Amino acid sequence: FNKAKQFRRIATRYDKLAENYLAALKLVAIRIWLRGNESTS
């Protein structure tokens, strides 16, 4: 969760609707996961 806080939109809860916030959080999780896989390949 701390890595997700680096993204301003997540840290400030820019999206007021729970659906939009969850979608943004999922996108951040995918970006973090891809960065992790990129460095191991």
TIVO-2410 file (N, C-alpha, C; in nm, 3 decimals):
# residues 41
REC num residu      c1      c2      c3 atome chaine
REC   1      F   0.082  -0.120   0.000     N      A
REC   1      F   0.000   0.000   0.000    CA      A
REC   1      F   0.086   0.126   0.000     C      A
REC   2      N   0.202   0.119   0.062     N      A
REC   2      N   0.290   0.236   0.064    CA      A
REC   2      N   0.338   0.274  -0.076     C      A
REC   3      K   0.360   0.175  -0.161     N      A
REC   3      K   0.401   0.206  -0.299    CA      A
REC   3      K   0.288   0.275  -0.374     C      A
REC   4      A   0.165   0.237  -0.344     N      A
REC   4      A   0.050   0.299  -0.410    CA      A
REC   4      A   0.035   0.445  -0.368     C      A
REC   5      K   0.079   0.478  -0.249     N      A
REC   5      K   0.067   0.616  -0.201    CA      A
REC   5      K   0.158   0.712  -0.278     C      A
REC   6      Q   0.255   0.660  -0.352     N      A
REC   6      Q   0.341   0.745  -0.433    CA      A
REC   6      Q   0.263   0.809  -0.547     C      A
REC   7      F   0.152   0.751  -0.582     N      A
REC   7      F   0.068   0.806  -0.688    CA      A
REC   7      F  -0.028   0.907  -0.625     C      A
REC   8      R  -0.018   1.030  -0.668     N      A
REC   8      R  -0.091   1.141  -0.606    CA      A
REC   8      R  -0.242   1.118  -0.604     C      A
REC   9      R  -0.295   1.063  -0.711     N      A
REC   9      R  -0.439   1.041  -0.721    CA      A
REC   9      R  -0.488   0.948  -0.610     C      A
REC  10      I  -0.409   0.846  -0.576     N      A
REC  10      I  -0.448   0.751  -0.472    CA      A
REC  10      I  -0.428   0.812  -0.334     C      A
REC  11      A  -0.317   0.879  -0.315     N      A
REC  11      A  -0.285   0.935  -0.183    CA      A
REC  11      A  -0.385   1.041  -0.140     C      A
REC  12      T  -0.434   1.120  -0.235     N      A
REC  12      T  -0.526   1.229  -0.199    CA      A
REC  12      T  -0.672   1.189  -0.214     C      A
REC  13      R  -0.695   1.066  -0.259     N      A
REC  13      R  -0.831   1.017  -0.286    CA      A
REC  13      R  -0.905   1.116  -0.374     C      A
REC  14      Y  -0.844   1.142  -0.488     N      A
REC  14      Y  -0.898   1.237  -0.586    CA      A
REC  14      Y  -1.038   1.195  -0.632     C      A
REC  15      D  -1.057   1.067  -0.654     N      A
REC  15      D  -1.188   1.016  -0.698    CA      A
REC  15      D  -1.278   1.002  -0.577     C      A
REC  16      K  -1.395   1.059  -0.584     N      A
REC  16      K  -1.487   1.055  -0.471    CA      A
REC  16      K  -1.574   0.929  -0.470     C      A
REC  17      L  -1.602   0.875  -0.587     N      A
REC  17      L  -1.682   0.754  -0.593    CA      A
REC  17      L  -1.595   0.632  -0.566     C      A
REC  18      A  -1.646   0.540  -0.489     N      A
REC  18      A  -1.570   0.421  -0.453    CA      A
REC  18      A  -1.530   0.339  -0.575     C      A
REC  19      E  -1.619   0.330  -0.675     N      A
REC  19      E  -1.589   0.254  -0.797    CA      A
REC  19      E  -1.466   0.311  -0.868     C      A
REC  20      N  -1.463   0.442  -0.883     N      A
REC  20      N  -1.351   0.506  -0.953    CA      A
REC  20      N  -1.222   0.493  -0.874     C      A
REC  21      Y  -1.230   0.506  -0.744     N      A
REC  21      Y  -1.112   0.493  -0.658    CA      A
REC  21      Y  -1.056   0.352  -0.668     C      A
REC  22      L  -1.144   0.252  -0.663     N      A
REC  22      L  -1.100   0.113  -0.672    CA      A
REC  22      L  -1.037   0.084  -0.808     C      A
REC  23      A  -1.095   0.138  -0.914     N      A
REC  23      A  -1.039   0.119  -1.048    CA      A
REC  23      A  -0.900   0.180  -1.058     C      A
REC  24      A  -0.883   0.300  -1.004     N      A
REC  24      A  -0.751   0.364  -1.007    CA      A
REC  24      A  -0.651   0.284  -0.924     C      A
REC  25      L  -0.695   0.232  -0.811     N      A
REC  25      L  -0.608   0.151  -0.726    CA      A
REC  25      L  -0.564   0.024  -0.798     C      A
REC  26      K  -0.654  -0.037  -0.873     N      A
REC  26      K  -0.619  -0.156  -0.950    CA      A
REC  26      K  -0.516  -0.124  -1.058     C      A
REC  27      L  -0.533  -0.009  -1.125     N      A
REC  27      L  -0.435   0.031  -1.227    CA      A
REC  27      L  -0.297   0.053  -1.166     C      A
REC  28      V  -0.294   0.114  -1.049     N      A
REC  28      V  -0.166   0.136  -0.980    CA      A
REC  28      V  -0.104   0.003  -0.943     C      A
REC  29      A  -0.185  -0.091  -0.894     N      A
REC  29      A  -0.133  -0.222  -0.856    CA      A
REC  29      A  -0.073  -0.294  -0.977     C      A
REC  30      I  -0.137  -0.282  -1.092     N      A
REC  30      I  -0.085  -0.344  -1.214    CA      A
REC  30      I   0.047  -0.281  -1.254     C      A
REC  31      R   0.056  -0.148  -1.245     N      A
REC  31      R   0.182  -0.080  -1.280    CA      A
REC  31      R   0.295  -0.123  -1.187     C      A
REC  32      I   0.267  -0.134  -1.058     N      A
REC  32      I   0.369  -0.178  -0.961    CA      A
REC  32      I   0.411  -0.321  -0.992     C      A
REC  33      W   0.314  -0.408  -1.022     N      A
REC  33      W   0.342  -0.547  -1.053    CA      A
REC  33      W   0.428  -0.559  -1.179     C      A
REC  34      L   0.394  -0.479  -1.282     N      A
REC  34      L   0.472  -0.483  -1.406    CA      A
REC  34      L   0.615  -0.435  -1.384     C      A
REC  35      R   0.633  -0.334  -1.304     N      A
REC  35      R   0.769  -0.285  -1.273    CA      A
REC  35      R   0.849  -0.393  -1.202     C      A
REC  36      G   0.786  -0.467  -1.113     N      A
REC  36      G   0.855  -0.574  -1.041    CA      A
REC  36      G   0.895  -0.687  -1.134     C      A
REC  37      N   0.808  -0.723  -1.226     N      A
REC  37      N   0.838  -0.830  -1.321    CA      A
REC  37      N   0.942  -0.787  -1.424     C      A
REC  38      E   0.942  -0.660  -1.457     N      A
REC  38      E   1.037  -0.609  -1.556    CA      A
REC  38      E   1.181  -0.621  -1.506     C      A
REC  39      S   1.202  -0.595  -1.379     N      A
REC  39      S   1.337  -0.597  -1.325    CA      A
REC  39      S   1.390  -0.739  -1.306     C      A
REC  40      T   1.302  -0.840  -1.296     N      A
REC  40      T   1.347  -0.977  -1.277    CA      A
REC  40      T   1.372  -1.048  -1.409     C      A
REC  41      S   1.322  -0.996  -1.520     N      A
REC  41      S   1.337  -1.062  -1.650    CA      A
REC  41      S   1.470  -1.031  -1.713     C      A
***
